[in-house]
Amino acid sequence: MYRLHNFSPASIPAKVAFSASKRHLAKAHDRNQVKRNLREGYRIAKQELYTALQRKDRQLLLMFIYNDKKVTSFNELHPKIILILNRLIQAIEEA
């Protein structure tokens, strides 16, 4: 889920939230592990997204919602996060 805004110079290029459903992952430590993996994957891959947003003078509000019923490792999540961010960058460049 995302939303683009006009860029205000004093703000950061993207605001990001991470969510893991209690319905799908009943144990808190599983939800925390998934959110930790999502945050780390985003942290590593965010620079290209920031560059694209600054080039277009836009700000992005982004939320990652995890809906799987099993805990996914960082090595499985990282390529998917990169794919999502590349699609967002492409949408930003076309807008």
MIMILUM-899160 format. One record per atom (N, C-alpha, C, O, CB): x negated, y, z negated; atom name. Coordinates in steps of 0.02 Angstrom, whole numbers, plus 32768, in hexadecimal, padded with zeros to 4 digits. Atoms other than C-alpha are relative to their C-alpha. Glycine has a CB too. Example, Ala and Ser with C-alpha at 12.3 -4.5 7.8 and 13.67 -1.06 7.14 Angstrom:
<rs>
px->7FD3&py->7FC5&pz->8000&atome->N
px->7D99&py->7F1F&pz->7E7A&atome->CA
px->7FD3&py->803C&pz->8000&atome->C
px->7F9F&py->803B&pz->7FDF&atome->O
px->8032&py->8001&pz->7FC2&atome->CB
px->802A&py->7FC5&pz->8003&atome->N
px->7D54&py->7FCB&pz->7E9B&atome->CA
px->8027&py->8037&pz->7FDB&atome->C
px->800E&py->806E&pz->7FD3&atome->O
px->7FEC&py->8017&pz->8047&atome->CB
</rs>
This chain:
<rs>
px->7FD5&py->7FC7&pz->8000&atome->N
px->8000&py->8000&pz->8000&atome->CA
px->7FD2&py->803D&pz->8000&atome->C
px->7FA4&py->8041&pz->7FD8&atome->O
px->8031&py->7FFF&pz->7FC3&atome->CB
px->802A&py->7FC5&pz->7FFE&atome->N
px->7FB6&py->80A8&pz->802F&atome->CA
px->8028&py->803D&pz->8017&atome->C
px->805F&py->8037&pz->8033&atome->O
px->7FC5&py->7FF6&pz->802E&atome->CB
px->7FE1&py->7FC2&pz->7FEB&atome->N
px->7FE1&py->815E&pz->804D&atome->CA
px->7FC8&py->8033&pz->800C&atome->C
px->7F9B&py->803A&pz->7FE3&atome->O
px->8032&py->801A&pz->7FCB&atome->CB
px->8032&py->7FCE&pz->7FEF&atome->N
px->7F7B&py->81E6&pz->80A3&atome->CA
px->801A&py->8045&pz->7FED&atome->C
px->8056&py->8054&pz->7FF6&atome->O
px->7FEE&py->7FFE&pz->804A&atome->CB
px->7FEF&py->7FBB&pz->8011&atome->N
px->7F7A&py->829B&pz->8066&atome->CA
px->7FCD&py->802F&pz->8020&atome->C
px->7F97&py->801A&pz->8034&atome->O
px->8001&py->800B&pz->7FB3&atome->CB
px->8032&py->7FCE&pz->7FEB&atome->N
px->7F28&py->833B&pz->80A1&atome->CA
px->7FCC&py->8006&pz->7FCA&atome->C
px->7FDB&py->8001&pz->7F8E&atome->O
px->8022&py->8045&pz->800E&atome->CB
px->803A&py->8000&pz->802E&atome->N
px->7E7E&py->834B&pz->8052&atome->CA
px->7FFB&py->8042&pz->7FDB&atome->C
px->7FFE&py->8078&pz->7FF9&atome->O
px->7FC0&py->7FF3&pz->8027&atome->CB
px->800F&py->7FC4&pz->8027&atome->N
px->7E63&py->83C4&pz->7FC4&atome->CA
px->7FB7&py->7FFC&pz->7FEC&atome->C
px->7FA2&py->7FC9&pz->7FD0&atome->O
px->802F&py->8007&pz->7FC0&atome->CB
px->8048&py->8003&pz->8007&atome->N
px->7DAA&py->83F0&pz->7FB6&atome->CA
px->7FE7&py->7FEC&pz->7FBA&atome->C
px->7FB2&py->7FCE&pz->7FB4&atome->O
px->7FE3&py->8042&pz->8011&atome->CB
px->8017&py->800F&pz->8044&atome->N
px->7D9F&py->83DC&pz->7EF9&atome->CA
px->800D&py->7FB7&pz->7FEC&atome->C
px->7FF5&py->7FA1&pz->7FB8&atome->O
px->8023&py->802E&pz->7FCF&atome->CB
px->7FEE&py->8043&pz->8014&atome->N
px->7DE3&py->832B&pz->7EFA&atome->CA
px->7FD4&py->7FCB&pz->8023&atome->C
px->7FB0&py->7FDA&pz->8052&atome->O
px->8049&py->7FF3&pz->800E&atome->CB
px->8026&py->8037&pz->7FE3&atome->N
px->7D97&py->8283&pz->7F22&atome->CA
px->8026&py->7FE6&pz->803E&atome->C
px->8062&py->7FF0&pz->8043&atome->O
px->7FF4&py->7FC7&pz->7FCC&atome->CB
px->7FE0&py->8017&pz->7FC2&atome->N
px->7DBB&py->8230&pz->7FCC&atome->CA
px->8036&py->7FCC&pz->7FF6&atome->C
px->8067&py->7FCA&pz->801C&atome->O
px->7FCD&py->7FE6&pz->802F&atome->CB
px->7FCE&py->8035&pz->8009&atome->N
px->7E1C&py->819B&pz->7F86&atome->CA
px->800C&py->7FF3&pz->7FB6&atome->C
px->7FDE&py->7FF4&pz->7F8D&atome->O
px->7FE9&py->7FBF&pz->8023&atome->CB
px->7FEC&py->8016&pz->8043&atome->N
px->7E7B&py->816C&pz->7EE9&atome->CA
px->801B&py->7FBA&pz->8008&atome->C
px->8047&py->7FAD&pz->8031&atome->O
px->8034&py->8031&pz->7FDF&atome->CB
px->7FF0&py->8047&pz->7FF6&atome->N
px->7E8C&py->80B1&pz->7ED3&atome->CA
px->8019&py->7FE1&pz->7FBF&atome->C
px->8000&py->7FF1&pz->7F88&atome->O
px->7FC1&py->7FDA&pz->8019&atome->CB
px->7FE6&py->8027&pz->8038&atome->N
px->7EF1&py->803F&pz->7E60&atome->CA
px->8000&py->7FB6&pz->8012&atome->C
px->8004&py->7FA4&pz->804D&atome->O
px->8048&py->8018&pz->7FEC&atome->CB
px->8002&py->8048&pz->7FF6&atome->N
px->7EEA&py->7F83&pz->7E49&atome->CA
px->8035&py->7FE0&pz->7FD3&atome->C
px->803B&py->7FF3&pz->7F99&atome->O
px->7FBA&py->7FE3&pz->7FF2&atome->CB
px->7FCB&py->8021&pz->8026&atome->N
px->7F79&py->7F12&pz->7E11&atome->CA
px->7FFF&py->7FB5&pz->800C&atome->C
px->7FF3&py->7F9E&pz->8044&atome->O
px->8044&py->801E&pz->8012&atome->CB
px->7FF8&py->8049&pz->7FFC&atome->N
px->7F8D&py->7E58&pz->7DED&atome->CA
px->803F&py->7FEF&pz->7FD9&atome->C
px->8045&py->8001&pz->7F9E&atome->O
px->7FC1&py->7FD9&pz->7FE5&atome->CB
px->7FBF&py->800D&pz->801D&atome->N
px->803B&py->7E17&pz->7DC9&atome->CA
px->7FFE&py->7FCE&pz->7FC7&atome->C
px->7FDE&py->7F9A&pz->7FCB&atome->O
px->802E&py->7FE7&pz->8036&atome->CB
px->7FFA&py->802D&pz->8039&atome->N
px->8061&py->7DC9&pz->7D21&atome->CA
px->802B&py->7FC3&pz->8012&atome->C
px->8023&py->7F8D&pz->7FF5&atome->O
px->801E&py->8025&pz->7FC3&atome->CB
px->7FD6&py->8038&pz->7FE9&atome->N
px->80E2&py->7D5D&pz->7D79&atome->CA
px->7FD7&py->7FC9&pz->8021&atome->C
px->7FE4&py->7F8E&pz->8019&atome->O
px->8036&py->801A&pz->8031&atome->CB
px->8028&py->8030&pz->7FDC&atome->N
px->805D&py->7D0B&pz->7DE5&atome->CA
px->7FC4&py->7FE7&pz->7FD7&atome->C
px->7FB0&py->7FAD&pz->7FDD&atome->O
px->7FE7&py->801E&pz->8041&atome->CB
px->803A&py->8012&pz->802A&atome->N
px->7FCA&py->7D0B&pz->7D6A&atome->CA
px->8013&py->800E&pz->7FB7&atome->C
px->800E&py->8046&pz->7F9F&atome->O
px->7FC0&py->8029&pz->8014&atome->CB
px->7FE5&py->7FF7&pz->8043&atome->N
px->800F&py->7CEE&pz->7CBC&atome->CA
px->7FCB&py->8014&pz->7FCD&atome->C
px->7FDA&py->8039&pz->7F9E&atome->O
px->8021&py->7FC0&pz->7FE9&atome->CB
px->8034&py->7FF2&pz->8032&atome->N
px->7F69&py->7CF8&pz->7C5F&atome->CA
px->7FDD&py->8042&pz->800F&atome->C
px->7FC9&py->8050&pz->8047&atome->O
px->7FCD&py->7FC6&pz->7FFE&atome->CB
px->801E&py->7FBD&pz->7FF9&atome->N
px->7F22&py->7DA5&pz->7C41&atome->CA
px->7FB8&py->7FFC&pz->801A&atome->C
px->7FA3&py->8026&pz->8042&atome->O
px->8002&py->8025&pz->7FBE&atome->CB
px->8045&py->8003&pz->7FEB&atome->N
px->7E6F&py->7D6C&pz->7C5A&atome->CA
px->7FFB&py->7FEF&pz->804B&atome->C
px->7FCB&py->8003&pz->806C&atome->O
px->7FD9&py->7FCB&pz->7FD7&atome->CB
px->7FFE&py->800C&pz->7FB8&atome->N
px->7E9E&py->7D2C&pz->7D09&atome->CA
px->800F&py->8041&pz->8026&atome->C
px->7FEE&py->8050&pz->8059&atome->O
px->8034&py->7FCA&pz->8011&atome->CB
px->7FF0&py->7FBF&pz->7FE0&atome->N
px->7EEE&py->7DD3&pz->7D36&atome->CA
px->7FC5&py->802F&pz->7FFD&atome->C
px->7FB6&py->8051&pz->802E&atome->O
px->803D&py->8020&pz->7FDF&atome->CB
px->803A&py->7FD4&pz->8007&atome->N
px->7E57&py->7E30&pz->7CF3&atome->CA
px->7FC8&py->7FEC&pz->802E&atome->C
px->7FA6&py->8017&pz->804B&atome->O
px->7FE8&py->8000&pz->7FB8&atome->CB
px->8035&py->8018&pz->7FD3&atome->N
px->7DDE&py->7DC3&pz->7D56&atome->CA
px->800F&py->8013&pz->8048&atome->C
px->7FE2&py->802A&pz->806C&atome->O
px->7FFA&py->7FB3&pz->7FFA&atome->CB
px->7FED&py->7FED&pz->7FBB&atome->N
px->7E3E&py->7DE0&pz->7DF8&atome->CA
px->7FF7&py->804A&pz->800B&atome->C
px->7FDB&py->805F&pz->803E&atome->O
px->8048&py->7FEB&pz->800E&atome->CB
px->8007&py->7FB7&pz->7FF9&atome->N
px->7E45&py->7E9C&pz->7DDC&atome->CA
px->7FB7&py->8015&pz->7FFF&atome->C
px->7FA3&py->8042&pz->8024&atome->O
px->8026&py->8025&pz->7FC8&atome->CB
px->8048&py->7FF2&pz->8001&atome->N
px->7D8B&py->7E9E&pz->7DB1&atome->CA
px->7FE1&py->7FF0&pz->8044&atome->C
px->7FB8&py->8016&pz->805D&atome->O
px->7FDE&py->7FD7&pz->7FC8&atome->CB
px->8019&py->8013&pz->7FBE&atome->N
px->7D65&py->7E42&pz->7E54&atome->CA
px->8016&py->8031&pz->8036&atome->C
px->7FEF&py->8043&pz->8062&atome->O
px->8017&py->7FB9&pz->8011&atome->CB
px->7FE7&py->7FCF&pz->7FD0&atome->N
px->7DD3&py->7EBA&pz->7EB7&atome->CA
px->7FDA&py->8042&pz->7FFA&atome->C
px->7FC6&py->805F&pz->802C&atome->O
px->804B&py->800C&pz->7FF6&atome->CB
px->8023&py->7FC1&pz->800B&atome->N
px->7D81&py->7F53&pz->7E69&atome->CA
px->7FB8&py->7FFD&pz->801A&atome->C
px->7FA0&py->802C&pz->8038&atome->O
px->8000&py->8012&pz->7FB6&atome->CB
px->8045&py->8007&pz->7FEA&atome->N
px->7CD2&py->7F11&pz->7E8C&atome->CA
px->7FFC&py->7FFE&pz->804C&atome->C
px->7FCF&py->801D&pz->806A&atome->O
px->7FE0&py->7FC1&pz->7FE2&atome->CB
px->7FFF&py->8003&pz->7FB7&atome->N
px->7CFC&py->7EE8&pz->7F41&atome->CA
px->800D&py->8044&pz->801E&atome->C
px->7FED&py->8057&pz->8050&atome->O
px->8034&py->7FCF&pz->8018&atome->CB
px->7FF2&py->7FBD&pz->7FE8&atome->N
px->7D45&py->7F95&pz->7F5A&atome->CA
px->7FC4&py->802E&pz->7FF5&atome->C
px->7FB2&py->8055&pz->8021&atome->O
px->803E&py->801D&pz->7FDD&atome->CB
px->8039&py->7FD5&pz->8011&atome->N
px->7CB1&py->7FE9&pz->7F05&atome->CA
px->7FC8&py->7FF7&pz->8033&atome->C
px->7FA8&py->8028&pz->8048&atome->O
px->7FE6&py->7FF1&pz->7FBA&atome->CB
px->8036&py->800E&pz->7FD1&atome->N
px->7C36&py->7F95&pz->7F7B&atome->CA
px->8010&py->801A&pz->8046&atome->C
px->7FE3&py->8031&pz->8069&atome->O
px->7FF3&py->7FB5&pz->8003&atome->CB
px->7FED&py->7FF1&pz->7FBA&atome->N
px->7C99&py->7FBC&pz->801B&atome->CA
px->801E&py->8045&pz->800B&atome->C
px->8031&py->8055&pz->8043&atome->O
px->8030&py->7FCC&pz->8017&atome->CB
px->7FDA&py->7FC2&pz->7FFA&atome->N
px->7CE3&py->8068&pz->7FF9&atome->CA
px->7FDD&py->8038&pz->8027&atome->C
px->7FFF&py->8066&pz->803E&atome->O
px->8010&py->8019&pz->7FBC&atome->CB
px->8023&py->7FC7&pz->7FE3&atome->N
px->7C5C&py->80D7&pz->8045&atome->CA
px->8016&py->8010&pz->8048&atome->C
px->801E&py->804B&pz->8059&atome->O
px->7FB5&py->7FF3&pz->8000&atome->CB
px->7FE8&py->7FF4&pz->7FBB&atome->N
px->7C95&py->80C1&pz->80FB&atome->CA
px->8045&py->8020&pz->7FFF&atome->C
px->8053&py->804C&pz->8028&atome->O
px->8001&py->7FBE&pz->8028&atome->CB
px->7FBE&py->7FE3&pz->8007&atome->N
px->7D47&py->80E8&pz->80C6&atome->CA
px->7FFB&py->804A&pz->7FEC&atome->C
px->801D&py->8074&pz->8009&atome->O
px->802A&py->7FD9&pz->7FCC&atome->CB
px->800A&py->7FBB&pz->8016&atome->N
px->7D0E&py->8186&pz->806C&atome->CA
px->7FE8&py->802C&pz->8039&atome->C
px->7FFF&py->8065&pz->8041&atome->O
px->7FCE&py->8004&pz->7FC6&atome->CB
px->801B&py->7FDA&pz->7FC7&atome->N
px->7CAD&py->81BE&pz->8106&atome->CA
px->8037&py->8010&pz->8032&atome->C
px->803C&py->8048&pz->804A&atome->O
px->7FC7&py->7FD9&pz->8022&atome->CB
px->7FC9&py->7FF6&pz->7FD0&atome->N
px->7D45&py->81A6&pz->8177&atome->CA
px->8032&py->8033&pz->7FE6&atome->C
px->804B&py->805D&pz->800B&atome->O
px->8023&py->7FBE&pz->800F&atome->CB
px->7FD1&py->7FD1&pz->801E&atome->N
px->7DB6&py->8204&pz->80FE&atome->CA
px->7FE5&py->8047&pz->8001&atome->C
px->800A&py->8076&pz->8010&atome->O
px->8011&py->7FEC&pz->7FB9&atome->CB
px->801E&py->7FBD&pz->8001&atome->N
px->7D3E&py->8297&pz->80EE&atome->CA
px->7FFB&py->801D&pz->8047&atome->C
px->8003&py->805A&pz->8050&atome->O
px->7FBB&py->7FFE&pz->7FE0&atome->CB
px->8003&py->7FE9&pz->7FBA&atome->N
px->7D29&py->82A0&pz->81AC&atome->CA
px->8043&py->801C&pz->8017&atome->C
px->8046&py->804C&pz->803D&atome->O
px->7FEB&py->7FC7&pz->802E&atome->CB
px->7FBD&py->7FEB&pz->7FED&atome->N
px->7DE6&py->82B3&pz->81BF&atome->CA
px->8020&py->8030&pz->7FCE&atome->C
px->805A&py->8043&pz->7FD6&atome->O
px->802D&py->7FC3&pz->8009&atome->CB
px->7FE5&py->7FD5&pz->8036&atome->N
px->7DFD&py->8321&pz->8123&atome->CA
px->8041&py->7FE5&pz->7FE3&atome->C
px->8073&py->8008&pz->7FDE&atome->O
px->800B&py->8048&pz->801B&atome->CB
px->7FC6&py->8022&pz->801D&atome->N
px->7E76&py->82A5&pz->80D7&atome->CA
px->7FEF&py->7FE2&pz->7FBD&atome->C
px->7FB4&py->7FD6&pz->7FAD&atome->O
px->801B&py->7FCA&pz->8030&atome->CB
px->8008&py->8023&pz->8040&atome->N
px->7E91&py->8259&pz->802C&atome->CA
px->802F&py->7FC3&pz->8002&atome->C
px->8066&py->7FC7&pz->801D&atome->O
px->8011&py->802F&pz->7FC3&atome->CB
px->7FDB&py->803E&pz->7FFE&atome->N
px->7ECF&py->81A7&pz->8013&atome->CA
px->8014&py->7FEA&pz->7FBA&atome->C
px->7FEB&py->7FEB&pz->7F8C&atome->O
px->7FD7&py->7FC9&pz->8022&atome->CB
px->7FE8&py->8020&pz->803D&atome->N
px->7F3A&py->815E&pz->7F88&atome->CA
px->800A&py->7FB7&pz->8013&atome->C
px->8032&py->7FA8&pz->803F&atome->O
px->8042&py->8022&pz->7FE4&atome->CB
px->8002&py->8046&pz->7FEB&atome->N
px->7F1F&py->80A2&pz->7F8E&atome->CA
px->800D&py->7FD3&pz->7FC3&atome->C
px->7FF3&py->7FE0&pz->7F8D&atome->O
px->7FBD&py->7FEF&pz->8021&atome->CB
px->7FF4&py->8030&pz->8036&atome->N
px->7F5F&py->8010&pz->7F26&atome->CA
px->7FF8&py->7FB9&pz->801C&atome->C
px->8017&py->7FA7&pz->804E&atome->O
px->8047&py->800A&pz->7FE1&atome->CB
px->8008&py->8046&pz->7FF0&atome->N
px->7F25&py->7F5C&pz->7F31&atome->CA
px->802D&py->7FD8&pz->7FD1&atome->C
px->8027&py->7FDE&pz->7F94&atome->O
px->7FB5&py->7FE9&pz->7FF9&atome->CB
px->7FD3&py->802A&pz->8027&atome->N
px->7FAC&py->7EE2&pz->7EF7&atome->CA
px->7FF0&py->7FB7&pz->800E&atome->C
px->7FF7&py->7FA1&pz->8047&atome->O
px->804B&py->8011&pz->800F&atome->CB
px->8013&py->8046&pz->7FFA&atome->N
px->7F74&py->7E2F&pz->7ED9&atome->CA
px->803D&py->7FD4&pz->7FF0&atome->C
px->8059&py->7FD9&pz->7FBA&atome->O
px->7FC4&py->7FEE&pz->7FD1&atome->CB
px->7FC3&py->8029&pz->8009&atome->N
px->8002&py->7DB0&pz->7EF0&atome->CA
px->7FF5&py->7FB5&pz->8004&atome->C
px->8025&py->7F8F&pz->8008&atome->O
px->8032&py->8014&pz->8032&atome->CB
px->800D&py->8048&pz->7FFC&atome->N
px->7FAC&py->7D06&pz->7EF7&atome->CA
px->800B&py->7FE0&pz->7FBC&atome->C
px->8007&py->8002&pz->7F89&atome->O
px->7FB9&py->7FF3&pz->801A&atome->CB
px->7FF4&py->8023&pz->8040&atome->N
px->7FD0&py->7C83&pz->7E72&atome->CA
px->7FC1&py->7FE1&pz->7FE3&atome->C
px->7FC4&py->7FC3&pz->7FAE&atome->O
px->8034&py->7FCA&pz->800A&atome->CB
px->803E&py->801B&pz->801A&atome->N
px->7F1A&py->7C50&pz->7E5E&atome->CA
px->7FCB&py->8038&pz->7FFF&atome->C
px->7FD0&py->8069&pz->8024&atome->O
px->7FE7&py->7FC4&pz->802A&atome->CB
px->8036&py->7FCE&pz->8005&atome->N
px->7E7F&py->7CB2&pz->7E2D&atome->CA
px->7FD1&py->7FF5&pz->803B&atome->C
px->7FB8&py->7FBE&pz->8047&atome->O
px->7FD9&py->7FF9&pz->7FBC&atome->CB
px->802B&py->8003&pz->7FC6&atome->N
px->7E18&py->7CD9&pz->7EC7&atome->CA
px->7FBC&py->801D&pz->7FEE&atome->C
px->7FB8&py->8051&pz->7FCD&atome->O
px->801E&py->8026&pz->803D&atome->CB
px->8043&py->7FE9&pz->8011&atome->N
px->7D5C&py->7CEC&pz->7EB9&atome->CA
px->7FEE&py->803F&pz->8027&atome->C
px->800D&py->8050&pz->8059&atome->O
px->7FCC&py->7FC8&pz->800E&atome->CB
px->8018&py->7FC4&pz->7FDE&atome->N
px->7CFF&py->7D89&pz->7EEA&atome->CA
px->7FEA&py->7FF1&pz->8047&atome->C
px->7FF7&py->8018&pz->8074&atome->O
px->7FC6&py->801F&pz->7FD9&atome->CB
px->8019&py->8012&pz->7FBD&atome->N
px->7CAF&py->7D2E&pz->7F7E&atome->CA
px->8038&py->7FF6&pz->8032&atome->C
px->802E&py->7FFE&pz->806E&atome->O
px->7FD6&py->7FC1&pz->7FFB&atome->CB
px->7FC6&py->8007&pz->7FD4&atome->N
px->7D5D&py->7D0B&pz->7FC5&atome->CA
px->8023&py->8044&pz->800A&atome->C
px->803D&py->8051&pz->8040&atome->O
px->8031&py->7FCD&pz->7FE4&atome->CB
px->7FDD&py->7FC0&pz->7FFD&atome->N
px->7DA4&py->7DB9&pz->7F9F&atome->CA
px->7FDA&py->8035&pz->8028&atome->C
px->7FF8&py->805C&pz->804B&atome->O
px->800E&py->8019&pz->7FBA&atome->CB
px->8028&py->7FCB&pz->7FE3&atome->N
px->7D14&py->7E24&pz->7FDE&atome->CA
px->800B&py->8007&pz->804C&atome->C
px->8015&py->8040&pz->8063&atome->O
px->7FB7&py->7FF3&pz->7FF2&atome->CB
px->7FF4&py->7FF7&pz->7FB8&atome->N
px->7D29&py->7DFE&pz->809A&atome->CA
px->8046&py->801A&pz->800F&atome->C
px->8050&py->803E&pz->8040&atome->O
px->7FF5&py->7FBD&pz->8023&atome->CB
px->7FBB&py->7FE9&pz->7FF5&atome->N
px->7DE5&py->7E1C&pz->808B&atome->CA
px->8005&py->804B&pz->7FF1&atome->C
px->8029&py->806F&pz->8014&atome->O
px->8031&py->7FD9&pz->7FD5&atome->CB
px->8000&py->7FB8&pz->8010&atome->N
px->7DC8&py->7EC5&pz->8038&atome->CA
px->7FE0&py->8028&pz->8038&atome->C
px->7FF8&py->805D&pz->804A&atome->O
px->7FDB&py->800C&pz->7FBD&atome->CB
px->8021&py->7FDE&pz->7FC8&atome->N
px->7D4F&py->7EF5&pz->80C2&atome->CA
px->802F&py->8004&pz->803C&atome->C
px->8032&py->8038&pz->805D&atome->O
px->7FBF&py->7FDB&pz->8014&atome->CB
px->7FD0&py->8000&pz->7FC9&atome->N
px->7DD2&py->7EC3&pz->8144&atome->CA
px->8036&py->8035&pz->7FF6&atome->C
px->8047&py->805A&pz->8024&atome->O
px->801F&py->7FBA&pz->8008&atome->CB
px->7FCC&py->7FCF&pz->8010&atome->N
px->7E58&py->7F2C&pz->80EE&atome->CA
px->7FE5&py->8047&pz->8008&atome->C
px->8006&py->8071&pz->8027&atome->O
px->801A&py->7FF5&pz->7FB7&atome->CB
px->801D&py->7FBD&pz->7FFA&atome->N
px->7DE5&py->7FC3&pz->80E1&atome->CA
px->7FF0&py->8012&pz->8048&atome->C
px->7FF9&py->804B&pz->805C&atome->O
px->7FC1&py->8006&pz->7FD5&atome->CB
px->800C&py->7FF2&pz->7FB9&atome->N
px->7DB2&py->7FB3&pz->8198&atome->CA
px->8040&py->8011&pz->8025&atome->C
px->8040&py->803C&pz->8051&atome->O
px->7FDD&py->7FC5&pz->8021&atome->CB
px->7FBF&py->7FF0&pz->7FE1&atome->N
px->7E69&py->7FB2&pz->81CB&atome->CA
px->8017&py->8046&pz->7FEB&atome->C
px->8033&py->806B&pz->8014&atome->O
px->8035&py->7FCC&pz->7FED&atome->CB
px->7FEE&py->7FBC&pz->8017&atome->N
px->7E87&py->804D&pz->8160&atome->CA
px->7FD6&py->8035&pz->8024&atome->C
px->7FF1&py->8069&pz->8038&atome->O
px->7FF5&py->8005&pz->7FB4&atome->CB
px->802B&py->7FD1&pz->7FDE&atome->N
px->7DF1&py->80A4&pz->81AE&atome->CA
px->8019&py->8009&pz->8048&atome->C
px->801A&py->8041&pz->8061&atome->O
px->7FB7&py->7FE8&pz->8000&atome->CB
px->7FE6&py->7FFC&pz->7FBB&atome->N
px->7E36&py->807B&pz->825B&atome->CA
px->8040&py->802A&pz->8002&atome->C
px->804A&py->8052&pz->802F&atome->O
px->800C&py->7FB9&pz->801D&atome->CB
px->7FC1&py->7FDA&pz->8003&atome->N
px->7EE2&py->80C1&pz->822A&atome->CA
px->7FF1&py->804A&pz->7FF3&atome->C
px->8012&py->8076&pz->8010&atome->O
px->802F&py->7FE4&pz->7FC9&atome->CB
px->8013&py->7FBA&pz->800E&atome->N
px->7E90&py->815F&pz->81E6&atome->CA
px->7FE3&py->8022&pz->803E&atome->C
px->7FF4&py->805B&pz->804D&atome->O
px->7FCC&py->8004&pz->7FC6&atome->CB
px->801E&py->7FE4&pz->7FC4&atome->N
px->7E2B&py->8179&pz->8284&atome->CA
px->8034&py->800D&pz->8036&atome->C
px->802C&py->803D&pz->805C&atome->O
px->7FCA&py->7FD1&pz->801B&atome->CB
px->7FCC&py->7FF7&pz->7FCD&atome->N
px->7EC7&py->8166&pz->82F0&atome->CA
px->8032&py->8037&pz->7FEC&atome->C
px->8052&py->8053&pz->8018&atome->O
px->8025&py->7FBF&pz->800C&atome->CB
px->7FCF&py->7FCE&pz->8018&atome->N
px->7F30&py->81DE&pz->8285&atome->CA
px->7FEA&py->8046&pz->8010&atome->C
px->800E&py->8076&pz->8000&atome->O
px->800B&py->7FF9&pz->7FB6&atome->CB
</rs>
